[in-house]
Protein backbone atom coordinates (compact mmCIF):
# COMPACT_ATOMS: atom_id res chain seq x y z
CA UNK A 1 0.00 0.00 0.00
CA UNK A 2 1.12 3.50 -0.77
CA UNK A 3 1.76 5.48 2.34
CA UNK A 4 1.87 9.24 2.43
CA UNK A 5 2.65 10.76 5.80
CA UNK A 6 2.49 14.34 6.95
CA UNK A 7 4.57 15.67 9.82
CA UNK A 8 1.74 17.11 11.88
CA UNK A 9 -2.01 16.48 12.14
CA UNK A 10 -2.73 19.76 13.90
CA UNK A 11 -0.69 22.94 14.02
CA UNK A 12 -1.32 26.35 15.58
CA UNK A 13 0.88 29.26 14.55
CA UNK A 14 0.90 33.01 14.95
CA UNK A 15 0.60 35.58 12.18
CA UNK A 16 3.99 36.30 10.64
CA UNK A 17 5.60 33.02 11.66
CA UNK A 18 7.39 30.85 9.11
CA UNK A 19 5.68 27.48 8.86
CA UNK A 20 7.03 24.22 7.48
CA UNK A 21 4.77 21.34 6.49
CA UNK A 22 6.52 18.11 5.64
CA UNK A 23 5.30 15.24 3.49
CA UNK A 24 6.93 11.88 2.86
CA UNK A 25 5.83 9.10 0.50
CA UNK A 26 7.23 5.59 0.44
CA UNK A 27 6.31 4.34 -3.03
CA UNK A 28 8.97 5.98 -5.16
CA UNK A 29 6.41 8.22 -6.87
CA UNK A 30 7.69 10.87 -9.22
CA UNK A 31 4.89 13.37 -8.65
CA UNK A 32 4.03 15.11 -5.40
CA UNK A 33 1.38 17.74 -4.73
CA UNK A 34 0.26 20.18 -2.06
CA UNK A 35 -3.42 21.14 -1.82
CA UNK A 36 -5.50 23.10 0.59
CA UNK A 37 -9.06 22.14 1.34
CA UNK A 38 -11.64 24.73 2.33
CA UNK A 39 -15.39 24.17 2.70
CA UNK A 40 -17.22 24.48 -0.60
CA UNK A 41 -14.02 25.08 -2.53
CA UNK A 42 -12.83 21.50 -2.76
CA UNK A 43 -9.14 20.81 -3.12
CA UNK A 44 -7.11 23.60 -4.63
CA UNK A 45 -3.61 22.95 -5.90
CA UNK A 46 -0.87 25.08 -4.38
CA UNK A 47 2.27 23.57 -5.90
CA UNK A 48 3.38 20.33 -7.43
CA UNK A 49 6.64 18.66 -8.29
CA UNK A 50 7.33 16.04 -10.94
CA UNK A 51 10.96 15.43 -10.03
CA UNK A 52 13.59 16.22 -7.46
CA UNK A 53 14.35 19.95 -7.34
CA UNK A 54 11.55 20.62 -9.84
CA UNK A 55 8.45 22.56 -8.90
CA UNK A 56 5.49 24.08 -10.67
CA UNK A 57 2.92 26.57 -9.44
CA UNK A 58 -0.62 25.41 -9.04
CA UNK A 59 -3.75 27.50 -8.87
CA UNK A 60 -3.04 29.35 -5.61
CA UNK A 61 0.74 29.61 -5.03
CA UNK A 62 0.75 33.11 -3.51
CA UNK A 63 2.19 33.14 -0.01
CA UNK A 64 3.65 29.64 -0.33
CA UNK A 65 6.88 28.05 -1.49
CA UNK A 66 8.01 24.43 -1.73
CA UNK A 67 11.14 22.36 -1.58
CA UNK A 68 11.91 18.92 -2.96
CA UNK A 69 15.47 17.92 -2.19
CA UNK A 70 14.78 14.17 -2.14
CA UNK A 71 12.34 12.14 -4.21
CA UNK A 72 10.32 10.96 -1.23
CA UNK A 73 9.98 14.31 0.54
CA UNK A 74 8.04 17.43 -0.43
CA UNK A 75 7.87 20.42 1.90
CA UNK A 76 5.42 23.30 1.90
CA UNK A 77 6.61 26.57 3.38
CA UNK A 78 4.49 29.49 4.49
CA UNK A 79 7.02 32.34 4.51
CA UNK A 80 4.92 34.59 6.74
CA UNK A 81 1.73 32.95 7.92
CA UNK A 82 -1.50 34.91 7.70
CA UNK A 83 -4.96 34.20 9.08
CA UNK A 84 -6.33 33.50 5.59
CA UNK A 85 -3.96 30.54 5.39
CA UNK A 86 -5.90 28.76 8.11
CA UNK A 87 -6.95 25.60 6.33
CA UNK A 88 -6.56 21.85 5.91
CA UNK A 89 -3.40 21.09 3.95
CA UNK A 90 -3.20 17.83 2.03
CA UNK A 91 -0.17 16.26 0.42
CA UNK A 92 -0.48 13.72 -2.38
CA UNK A 93 1.74 11.66 -4.63
CA UNK A 94 1.34 9.77 -7.89
CA UNK A 95 3.33 7.85 -10.44
CA UNK A 96 4.64 9.81 -13.38
CA UNK A 97 4.04 9.05 -17.03
CA UNK A 98 4.57 5.33 -16.41
CA UNK A 99 1.56 5.23 -14.14
CA UNK A 100 -2.07 4.43 -14.96
CA UNK A 101 -3.62 7.01 -17.31
CA UNK A 102 -6.31 7.97 -14.84
CA UNK A 103 -3.60 9.70 -12.83
CA UNK A 104 -4.77 8.51 -9.43
CA UNK A 105 -3.22 10.41 -6.54
CA UNK A 106 -2.63 9.06 -3.05
CA UNK A 107 -3.21 11.42 -0.16
CA UNK A 108 -1.77 11.88 3.29
CA UNK A 109 -4.04 12.41 6.32
CA UNK A 110 -3.79 16.19 6.18
CA UNK A 111 -2.56 18.92 8.50
CA UNK A 112 -5.11 21.23 10.06
CA UNK A 113 -3.31 24.57 10.33
CA UNK A 114 -4.70 27.41 12.39
CA UNK A 115 -3.06 30.83 12.14
CA UNK A 116 -3.94 33.18 14.98
CA UNK B 1 -13.87 29.90 -13.02
CA UNK B 2 -14.46 26.40 -11.74
CA UNK B 3 -13.99 23.72 -14.36
CA UNK B 4 -15.55 21.06 -12.16
CA UNK B 5 -18.68 21.76 -10.13
CA UNK B 6 -20.62 19.80 -7.57
CA UNK B 7 -23.75 21.84 -7.11
CA UNK B 8 -25.12 20.00 -4.09
CA UNK B 9 -23.06 20.71 -0.97
CA UNK B 10 -24.90 18.02 0.96
CA UNK B 11 -27.18 15.03 0.50
CA UNK B 12 -29.11 13.00 3.05
CA UNK B 13 -30.29 9.47 2.25
CA UNK B 14 -31.92 6.66 4.18
CA UNK B 15 -29.91 3.49 4.68
CA UNK B 16 -30.64 0.94 1.94
CA UNK B 17 -31.76 3.55 -0.59
CA UNK B 18 -29.82 4.88 -3.56
CA UNK B 19 -27.44 7.84 -3.23
CA UNK B 20 -26.82 9.86 -6.38
CA UNK B 21 -24.00 12.39 -6.38
CA UNK B 22 -23.62 14.72 -9.33
CA UNK B 23 -20.77 16.55 -10.99
CA UNK B 24 -20.63 18.92 -13.98
CA UNK B 25 -17.57 19.89 -15.95
CA UNK B 26 -16.78 22.44 -18.64
CA UNK B 27 -13.72 21.10 -20.48
CA UNK B 28 -14.42 18.48 -23.16
CA UNK B 29 -10.75 17.47 -23.25
CA UNK B 30 -10.75 15.55 -19.98
CA UNK B 31 -9.66 11.94 -20.40
CA UNK B 32 -10.54 10.46 -17.06
CA UNK B 33 -13.01 11.19 -14.31
CA UNK B 34 -12.43 10.07 -10.75
CA UNK B 35 -14.38 9.97 -7.52
CA UNK B 36 -12.70 10.32 -4.15
CA UNK B 37 -14.17 9.74 -0.71
CA UNK B 38 -13.03 11.65 2.35
CA UNK B 39 -13.75 10.92 6.00
CA UNK B 40 -13.13 13.62 8.62
CA UNK B 41 -9.49 13.86 9.75
CA UNK B 42 -8.36 11.60 6.89
CA UNK B 43 -7.05 12.26 3.42
CA UNK B 44 -9.22 11.54 0.37
CA UNK B 45 -9.11 7.99 -0.95
CA UNK B 46 -9.71 6.96 -4.53
CA UNK B 47 -13.08 5.27 -5.06
CA UNK B 48 -13.80 4.70 -8.74
CA UNK B 49 -12.97 6.17 -12.13
CA UNK B 50 -14.25 6.20 -15.69
CA UNK B 51 -12.55 6.81 -18.99
CA UNK B 52 -14.01 9.40 -21.35
CA UNK B 53 -14.56 6.68 -23.94
CA UNK B 54 -17.02 4.86 -21.69
CA UNK B 55 -20.40 5.83 -20.32
CA UNK B 56 -20.59 3.51 -17.31
CA UNK B 57 -18.25 1.83 -14.87
CA UNK B 58 -19.37 -0.38 -12.02
CA UNK B 59 -17.55 -1.62 -8.92
CA UNK B 60 -19.70 -3.39 -6.39
CA UNK B 61 -22.20 -0.96 -4.90
CA UNK B 62 -20.66 1.96 -6.77
CA UNK B 63 -21.46 2.91 -10.36
CA UNK B 64 -20.27 5.98 -12.20
CA UNK B 65 -22.15 7.28 -15.23
CA UNK B 66 -20.73 9.69 -17.78
CA UNK B 67 -22.88 11.79 -20.10
CA UNK B 68 -20.43 13.54 -22.40
CA UNK B 69 -23.02 15.51 -24.34
CA UNK B 70 -24.27 17.04 -21.10
CA UNK B 71 -20.77 17.19 -19.56
CA UNK B 72 -22.21 15.49 -16.53
CA UNK B 73 -20.93 12.77 -14.25
CA UNK B 74 -22.80 10.95 -11.51
CA UNK B 75 -21.94 8.45 -8.81
CA UNK B 76 -24.62 5.98 -7.71
CA UNK B 77 -24.31 4.09 -4.45
CA UNK B 78 -26.75 1.21 -4.05
CA UNK B 79 -27.63 0.26 -1.39
CA UNK B 80 -26.36 3.12 0.74
CA UNK B 81 -24.84 2.24 4.10
CA UNK B 82 -24.09 4.44 7.15
CA UNK B 83 -20.37 3.84 6.54
CA UNK B 84 -20.74 5.65 3.21
CA UNK B 85 -21.29 8.91 5.08
CA UNK B 86 -18.38 11.09 3.95
CA UNK B 87 -17.51 13.93 1.62
CA UNK B 88 -17.28 12.88 -2.02
CA UNK B 89 -15.16 14.76 -4.54
CA UNK B 90 -15.26 14.33 -8.27
CA UNK B 91 -12.05 15.04 -10.16
CA UNK B 92 -10.99 15.23 -13.78
CA UNK B 93 -7.73 14.38 -15.52
CA UNK B 94 -6.71 15.68 -18.94
CA UNK B 95 -4.02 13.09 -19.61
CA UNK B 96 -1.43 14.97 -17.61
CA UNK B 97 -0.33 14.66 -14.03
CA UNK B 98 -2.98 17.02 -12.78
CA UNK B 99 -6.37 16.45 -11.23
CA UNK B 100 -8.99 19.18 -10.99
CA UNK B 101 -11.41 18.70 -8.09
CA UNK B 102 -14.97 19.77 -7.53
CA UNK B 103 -16.11 21.43 -4.33
CA UNK B 104 -17.36 18.21 -2.75
CA UNK B 105 -20.72 16.84 -1.59
CA UNK B 106 -21.28 15.73 1.98
CA UNK B 107 -23.30 12.51 2.02
CA UNK B 108 -25.15 11.51 5.17
CA UNK B 109 -26.69 8.05 5.26
CA UNK B 110 -29.20 7.73 8.06
CA UNK B 111 -29.76 4.34 9.73
HADDOCK unambig.tbl for C-alpha pairs under 7 A between the chains (distance, minus, plus):
assign (segid A and resid 40 and name CA) (segid B and resid 9 and name CA) 6.96 0.50 0.50
assign (segid A and resid 40 and name CA) (segid B and resid 103 and name CA) 4.94 0.50 0.50
assign (segid A and resid 40 and name CA) (segid B and resid 104 and name CA) 6.63 0.50 0.50
assign (segid A and resid 41 and name CA) (segid B and resid 103 and name CA) 4.58 0.50 0.50
assign (segid A and resid 42 and name CA) (segid B and resid 101 and name CA) 6.18 0.50 0.50
assign (segid A and resid 42 and name CA) (segid B and resid 102 and name CA) 5.50 0.50 0.50
assign (segid A and resid 42 and name CA) (segid B and resid 103 and name CA) 3.63 0.50 0.50
assign (segid A and resid 42 and name CA) (segid B and resid 104 and name CA) 5.60 0.50 0.50
assign (segid A and resid 43 and name CA) (segid B and resid 101 and name CA) 5.86 0.50 0.50
assign (segid A and resid 90 and name CA) (segid B and resid 43 and name CA) 6.91 0.50 0.50
assign (segid A and resid 96 and name CA) (segid B and resid 97 and name CA) 6.97 0.50 0.50
assign (segid A and resid 101 and name CA) (segid B and resid 95 and name CA) 6.51 0.50 0.50
assign (segid A and resid 102 and name CA) (segid B and resid 32 and name CA) 5.39 0.50 0.50
assign (segid A and resid 102 and name CA) (segid B and resid 93 and name CA) 6.60 0.50 0.50
assign (segid A and resid 103 and name CA) (segid B and resid 93 and name CA) 6.80 0.50 0.50
assign (segid A and resid 103 and name CA) (segid B and resid 97 and name CA) 6.06 0.50 0.50
assign (segid A and resid 106 and name CA) (segid B and resid 45 and name CA) 6.89 0.50 0.50
assign (segid A and resid 107 and name CA) (segid B and resid 43 and name CA) 5.31 0.50 0.50
assign (segid A and resid 107 and name CA) (segid B and resid 44 and name CA) 6.04 0.50 0.50
assign (segid A and resid 107 and name CA) (segid B and resid 45 and name CA) 6.86 0.50 0.50
assign (segid A and resid 108 and name CA) (segid B and resid 43 and name CA) 5.29 0.50 0.50
assign (segid A and resid 109 and name CA) (segid B and resid 41 and name CA) 6.61 0.50 0.50
assign (segid A and resid 109 and name CA) (segid B and resid 42 and name CA) 4.44 0.50 0.50
assign (segid A and resid 109 and name CA) (segid B and resid 43 and name CA) 4.19 0.50 0.50
assign (segid A and resid 110 and name CA) (segid B and resid 42 and name CA) 6.52 0.50 0.50
assign (segid A and resid 110 and name CA) (segid B and resid 43 and name CA) 5.80 0.50 0.50
